[in-house]
Amino acid sequence: MKGNPEERAIILAQYVLEHNATVRSAAKKFGVSKSTVHKDIVKIADAFRSKNNSFLSGGALV
C-alpha cells in the first residue's frame, strides 16, 4: 500500500474497526507488515487520545 502514511494509517484503522480485523489479517489484506499495521493504529490511537485529553482539559477539538 503506497501513498501518504497518514492516509494509510486512517485506512488501516478504519478497516480494523469496521471489520473487527486482527493486525495479521489487516496486514495481509493491504500487503503491509504486521508492524506497519500496529504502528499506524498506535499513531491513530495516540492522536485520538491527544485530542480527547485536550477536550477534557478545556481545549477545543479541531
C-alpha positions as CSV (number, residue, x, y, z in Angstrom):
1,M,0.0,0.0,0.0
2,K,1.7,3.1,-1.2
3,G,0.9,6.7,-0.7
4,N,0.6,9.1,2.2
5,P,1.5,7.4,5.6
6,E,-1.2,9.4,7.4
7,E,-3.8,8.3,4.9
8,R,-2.6,4.7,5.2
9,A,-2.9,4.9,9.0
10,I,-6.5,6.1,8.8
11,I,-7.5,3.5,6.2
12,L,-5.9,0.7,8.2
13,A,-7.5,1.8,11.5
14,Q,-10.9,2.2,9.8
15,Y,-10.6,-1.3,8.3
16,V,-9.7,-2.9,11.6
17,L,-12.6,-1.2,13.4
18,E,-15.2,-1.8,10.7
19,H,-14.3,-5.5,10.2
20,N,-13.1,-6.3,13.8
21,A,-9.9,-7.4,12.0
22,T,-6.7,-8.6,13.5
23,V,-3.4,-6.9,12.8
24,R,-2.4,-10.1,10.9
25,S,-5.5,-10.0,8.7
26,A,-5.2,-6.3,8.0
27,A,-1.6,-6.7,7.1
28,K,-2.4,-9.4,4.7
29,K,-5.4,-7.5,3.2
30,F,-3.3,-4.4,2.5
31,G,0.0,-6.0,1.7
32,V,2.0,-4.4,4.5
33,S,3.8,-5.8,7.5
34,K,2.2,-6.5,10.9
35,S,4.5,-4.0,12.5
36,T,3.3,-1.3,10.0
37,V,-0.3,-2.0,10.9
38,H,0.5,-1.9,14.6
39,K,2.5,1.3,14.3
40,D,-0.2,3.0,12.2
41,I,-3.0,2.0,14.6
42,V,-1.0,3.2,17.6
43,K,-0.4,6.5,15.7
44,I,-4.2,7.0,15.3
45,A,-5.0,6.0,18.8
46,D,-2.4,8.4,20.2
47,A,-3.9,11.2,18.0
48,F,-7.4,10.5,19.4
49,R,-6.1,10.3,22.9
50,S,-4.3,13.6,22.5
51,K,-7.4,15.3,21.2
52,N,-9.5,13.7,24.0
53,N,-7.1,14.9,26.6
54,S,-7.2,18.4,25.2
55,F,-11.0,18.3,25.2
56,L,-11.1,17.1,28.8
57,S,-8.8,19.8,30.0
58,G,-10.9,22.6,28.3
59,G,-9.2,22.7,24.9
60,A,-11.2,22.8,21.7
61,L,-11.2,19.9,19.3
62,V,-10.1,20.9,15.9
